[in-house]
Amino acid sequence: MPVAFLSHGAPPLADDARWRGELADWAGRLPRPRAVLVVSAHWESDPITLGATEAGTPLVYDFWGFPQRYYDVTYRAPTAPWLADEVAGLLGATGESVRHDPRRGLDHGAYVPLVEMYPEADVPVLQMSLPTLEPRRLLDVGRALSPLRDQGVLVLGSGFTTHNLAWFDPRAGADATAPTESAEFDHWAAETVGAGDVDAMADFARRAPAAQVAHPRTEHWAPLLVAMGAGAEGGTPAGRTEVDGFWFGLSKRSWTFD
């Protein structure tokens, strides 16, 4: 099974017909997954924590100030307790501690893109927390998860290729020209991920142009490192761009790792 990283956006990105179509087409090109393991920028917890494995657990609407319709979205995907056991075993073998949080539902970094990719909500989903923002550990976590690919599991990192909310200006419009720093970082990311340069990715804070501006905090970059690690073990760390362009100045670039 391939591995994927996508730029998930705020809930209003789902109003963008082009983005919805890109995700639907991307899902159509992927093999049908047995299950999806999501690592979202919006859940940080150490030790690594696995979300709900009980049916009926509500979504986490982890955003504020939006119209009511965004809080009315539902996504009742089947749970995957068997996958939680597999993940715990793989990570435990590397020395990572793993705990379970049965009341923690999918956050918007998980369900917003999955609504577009698998709208029938018929693929089991499990969410896993980010245990750190340290690149090397994230790459190692991804490598540990790589055997899931042989079981038909789609490991899905969900973040944003650039994420500086100071660039978000509704008056300028979603298609406004991206800030220079966002465009420069996006170009570097496209070349670096496309080349599978794991060492450069691990040292992105020093090597990437405008890294501290593109990511004042790196939680939206971190899921990409998990995905790249999973792609590097038993496959290739080189990513193929599936989505590009900008939304309110933020890079939507997203990759598949075969």
C-alpha positions in Angstrom: 0.0 0.0 0.0 1.3 3.5 -0.7 1.7 6.1 2.0 0.3 9.6 1.7 0.7 13.1 3.1 -1.9 15.7 2.5 -2.5 19.3 3.3 -5.9 19.2 5.0 -6.8 22.8 5.4 -9.3 24.4 7.7 -12.9 23.2 7.4 -13.7 25.8 4.8 -11.2 24.3 2.4 -13.9 21.6 1.8 -15.9 24.4 0.1 -13.3 24.5 -2.6 -14.6 22.3 -5.5 -11.2 21.9 -7.0 -9.7 20.6 -3.8 -12.6 18.2 -3.2 -12.1 16.9 -6.8 -8.4 16.5 -6.3 -8.8 14.4 -3.2 -11.5 12.3 -4.7 -9.4 11.6 -7.8 -6.4 10.9 -5.7 -8.3 8.3 -3.7 -9.5 6.7 -6.9 -5.9 6.2 -8.0 -4.9 4.6 -4.7 -5.5 0.9 -4.1 -8.5 0.4 -1.9 -7.3 0.4 1.7 -8.2 -2.2 4.3 -8.0 0.6 6.8 -6.6 4.1 7.2 -4.2 5.1 10.0 -4.2 8.9 10.3 -1.6 11.0 11.9 -3.0 14.6 12.2 -1.3 17.8 13.1 -4.1 18.5 15.5 -3.3 15.8 18.1 -0.1 15.9 20.0 0.4 13.4 22.9 3.4 11.6 24.3 3.4 8.7 24.8 1.8 7.9 21.4 -1.9 7.6 21.9 -4.4 5.7 19.8 -7.9 7.1 19.4 -11.3 5.6 19.6 -11.9 2.0 18.7 -15.5 2.1 19.8 -18.4 2.7 17.3 -20.3 5.9 17.8 -17.5 8.0 19.2 -18.3 11.6 18.1 -15.9 13.7 16.0 -13.7 16.3 17.6 -14.7 19.8 16.2 -11.4 21.4 17.2 -12.1 24.8 15.7 -13.9 27.9 16.8 -15.9 30.8 15.2 -17.2 29.0 12.1 -20.8 28.8 10.8 -22.9 26.0 12.3 -22.8 23.9 9.2 -19.2 23.0 9.8 -20.2 21.5 13.2 -23.0 19.5 11.7 -20.6 17.4 9.6 -20.6 13.7 10.5 -18.3 10.9 9.5 -19.3 7.5 10.8 -16.4 5.4 9.6 -16.0 1.9 11.1 -13.5 1.6 13.9 -10.4 -0.6 13.7 -9.5 -2.2 17.1 -7.4 -4.8 15.3 -5.3 -2.0 13.8 -4.8 -0.5 17.2 -3.3 -3.8 18.4 -1.0 -3.9 15.3 0.2 -0.4 15.8 0.8 -0.9 19.5 2.8 -4.0 18.8 5.0 -2.4 16.1 5.7 0.7 18.1 6.2 -1.2 21.3 8.9 -3.3 19.6 10.9 -0.2 19.1 10.6 1.0 22.7 7.8 3.5 22.1 5.2 3.5 24.8 1.6 3.4 23.5 -1.6 4.2 25.3 -5.3 4.2 24.3 -7.9 6.9 24.5 -11.3 5.4 23.6 -13.1 8.7 24.0 -10.9 10.6 21.5 -12.7 10.8 18.1 -11.4 11.9 14.8 -10.4 15.6 14.6 -10.7 17.8 11.6 -7.3 17.0 10.3 -8.6 13.4 9.9 -12.3 13.7 8.9 -12.2 16.7 6.7 -10.1 15.1 4.0 -11.6 11.6 4.5 -15.0 12.9 3.8 -13.7 13.8 0.3 -11.5 10.7 -0.2 -13.9 8.0 1.1 -17.3 9.7 1.3 -19.2 6.5 2.0 -17.4 6.2 5.3 -16.9 2.5 4.7 -13.2 2.3 5.3 -12.1 1.7 8.9 -10.2 4.6 10.4 -7.8 4.9 13.4 -6.1 8.1 14.5 -2.7 8.2 16.2 -1.2 11.1 18.0 2.1 12.9 17.2 4.4 12.1 20.1 7.0 14.8 19.3 7.9 17.4 16.7 11.5 16.2 16.6 12.2 15.1 13.0 14.4 12.0 13.6 12.0 10.4 16.1 9.1 11.1 13.7 10.9 9.4 10.8 11.6 6.4 13.1 8.0 6.2 14.1 7.1 6.1 10.4 9.6 3.4 9.7 8.1 1.3 12.5 4.7 1.6 11.0 5.8 0.6 7.5 4.9 -3.1 7.9 1.2 -2.0 8.0 1.5 -1.3 4.3 1.7 -5.1 3.6 -1.6 -5.4 5.4 -3.3 -3.0 3.1 -3.3 -0.1 5.6 -3.0 3.5 4.2 -0.7 5.4 6.5 -1.9 9.0 6.1 -0.1 12.1 7.4 -2.4 15.1 7.5 -0.8 18.6 8.0 0.0 21.5 5.7 3.1 22.1 3.6 3.3 25.7 4.8 1.3 26.9 7.8 1.6 30.5 8.9 -1.9 31.8 9.7 -0.6 35.4 9.6 -0.9 35.0 5.8 -4.6 34.2 6.0 -6.3 37.3 4.7 -10.0 36.7 3.6 -10.0 40.1 1.9 -7.3 39.0 -0.5 -9.2 35.8 -1.5 -8.2 32.2 -1.5 -6.4 32.5 -4.9 -4.3 35.5 -4.0 -0.6 35.3 -4.9 1.3 33.3 -2.2 3.8 35.2 0.0 7.4 34.8 -1.2 8.3 32.8 1.9 5.5 30.3 1.3 6.4 29.9 -2.4 10.1 29.5 -1.6 9.5 26.9 1.1 7.0 25.0 -1.2 9.6 24.9 -4.0 12.2 23.5 -1.6 9.8 20.9 -0.2 8.8 19.8 -3.7 12.4 19.2 -4.7 13.5 17.7 -1.4 10.6 15.3 -0.9 10.6 14.5 -4.7 14.3 13.5 -4.3 13.6 11.4 -1.2 16.3 13.4 0.7 15.6 12.1 4.2 18.7 13.9 5.7 17.6 17.2 4.4 14.1 16.7 5.7 15.4 15.8 9.2 17.4 19.1 9.1 14.7 21.2 7.4 14.8 23.9 10.1 18.3 24.9 9.0 18.2 23.9 5.3 14.8 25.0 4.0 14.4 28.7 3.0 12.1 30.7 5.4 11.5 27.6 7.5 10.7 29.5 10.7 8.3 31.7 8.7 6.6 29.0 6.8 6.2 27.0 10.1 6.3 29.2 13.2 5.5 26.0 14.9 6.1 22.7 13.1 3.1 20.5 14.0 1.7 20.8 10.5 5.0 19.7 9.0 5.5 16.8 11.4 3.0 14.3 9.8 5.0 14.5 6.6 8.0 13.1 8.4 6.0 10.2 9.7 4.7 9.5 6.1 8.2 9.8 4.7 9.6 7.4 7.2 6.9 4.9 6.4 7.7 5.3 2.7 11.4 4.9 3.3 11.2 1.5 4.9 10.6 -1.2 2.4 9.9 1.3 -0.4 11.1 4.7 -1.4 11.2 8.0 0.5 10.7 9.9 -2.7 7.3 11.5 -2.9 5.1 12.1 -6.0 3.1 15.3 -5.9 -0.6 14.7 -6.1 -1.9 18.2 -5.2 -0.2 21.5 -5.5 -1.1 25.2 -5.4 -1.9 27.6 -2.6 -5.0 28.4 -0.5 -4.9 31.8 1.3 -1.1 31.8 0.9 -0.6 28.3 2.4 0.9 25.5 0.2 -1.5 22.6 -0.4 1.2 20.4 -1.8 0.5 16.7 -1.0 2.4 13.5 -1.9 2.2 9.8 -2.4 5.1 7.6 -1.3 5.2 4.3 -3.2 
